[in-house]
Amino acid sequence: MLLNFEEILNFDQKIEAMISLFKLFVKMLFLAHIIACIWLSLAYWSQNPENWLEVRGFMDKSMFVQYEVSIYWAFVTIATIGYGDITPQNEYEYLFSMGVIVLGSIFFGYSLTCIATIFQDLEKEEMSKK
């Protein structure tokens, strides 16, 4: 009976870990969405004809395609990958990109810490069971 109760508690711990990872993923999606919307808006708001949409040839594409490319840029920048295929073209885009790079580095570190903590807690639970 006690062993079954411990298995249920361990199962709850694993579900809690999965929920924590899902919440972290949702936070990343929300952050990327906000960044992508601002990044896309910068191209429209700037009076400079040299913007990332024009240079990459996306200005005449649908809003969905433009958002898709923007969210791609946001994920690549937040994850500190930075392929360099979509780059800032004017001073506003450069300033925003620098801010996103700093924010992305902070979020990346935060994410790694959260993931490590989740797995460490699961490991502690396994060790205490033995």
C-alpha positions in Angstrom: 0.0 0.0 0.0 2.8 2.4 0.9 4.7 1.6 -2.3 1.6 2.4 -4.4 1.3 5.8 -2.6 4.9 6.6 -3.3 4.5 5.7 -7.0 1.5 8.0 -7.2 3.5 10.8 -5.6 6.3 10.2 -8.0 3.9 10.3 -10.9 2.6 13.6 -9.6 6.1 14.9 -9.5 6.7 14.0 -13.1 3.4 15.6 -14.1 4.4 18.7 -12.2 7.7 18.7 -14.1 5.9 18.4 -17.5 3.6 21.3 -16.5 6.6 23.4 -15.6 8.3 22.7 -18.9 5.0 23.5 -20.7 4.7 26.8 -18.8 8.3 27.7 -19.8 7.4 26.9 -23.4 4.3 29.1 -23.3 6.4 32.0 -21.8 8.9 31.6 -24.7 6.0 31.6 -27.2 4.5 34.8 -25.6 7.9 36.5 -25.6 8.6 35.6 -29.2 5.1 36.7 -30.2 5.6 40.2 -28.7 9.1 40.5 -30.1 7.9 39.4 -33.6 5.0 41.9 -33.5 7.3 44.8 -32.6 9.9 43.6 -35.2 7.3 43.5 -37.9 5.8 46.9 -36.8 9.3 48.5 -37.0 9.4 47.9 -40.7 6.0 49.5 -41.2 6.5 52.4 -38.7 9.9 53.5 -39.9 9.9 56.1 -42.7 13.1 54.6 -43.9 12.6 52.5 -47.1 15.6 50.5 -46.1 14.0 48.0 -43.7 14.2 44.3 -43.3 10.9 43.6 -45.1 12.0 45.5 -48.2 15.5 44.2 -48.3 14.4 40.5 -47.9 11.5 41.0 -50.4 8.7 40.4 -47.9 6.9 43.7 -48.2 4.5 42.5 -50.8 3.8 39.1 -49.1 0.8 38.4 -47.0 0.6 39.5 -43.4 0.8 35.8 -42.4 4.0 35.3 -44.2 5.5 38.5 -42.7 4.5 37.4 -39.2 5.9 33.9 -39.9 9.2 35.4 -40.8 9.1 37.8 -37.9 8.4 35.0 -35.4 11.2 33.0 -36.9 13.6 35.9 -36.4 12.4 36.3 -32.8 13.0 32.6 -32.0 16.4 32.6 -33.7 17.4 35.7 -31.8 16.0 34.7 -28.4 17.6 31.3 -28.6 21.0 33.0 -29.3 21.4 31.1 -32.6 21.3 34.2 -34.9 21.6 32.7 -38.4 21.9 36.2 -39.9 19.6 35.6 -42.8 17.2 38.4 -41.5 19.2 41.4 -40.3 18.4 44.9 -39.2 18.7 47.5 -41.9 18.2 50.9 -40.2 19.0 52.4 -36.8 15.7 51.6 -35.2 16.0 47.9 -36.2 19.6 47.8 -34.9 18.6 49.3 -31.6 15.7 46.9 -31.2 17.8 44.0 -32.2 20.4 44.8 -29.5 17.7 44.9 -26.9 16.3 41.6 -28.1 19.8 40.0 -28.0 20.2 41.1 -24.4 16.7 40.0 -23.4 17.2 36.7 -25.3 20.4 36.0 -23.5 18.7 36.6 -20.2 15.7 34.5 -21.1 18.0 31.7 -22.4 19.9 31.6 -19.1 16.6 31.7 -17.2 15.3 28.8 -19.3 18.4 26.7 -18.8 18.2 27.3 -15.0 14.5 26.4 -14.9 15.1 23.2 -16.9 18.1 22.2 -14.7 16.1 22.8 -11.6 13.2 20.7 -12.8 15.5 17.8 -13.6 17.4 18.2 -10.3 14.1 18.1 -8.4 13.1 14.9 -10.2 16.5 13.4 -9.5 16.3 14.3 -5.8 12.9 12.6 -5.7 14.3 9.5 -7.2 17.3 9.5 -4.8 15.0 9.9 -1.8 12.9 7.0 -3.0 15.9 4.7 -2.9 
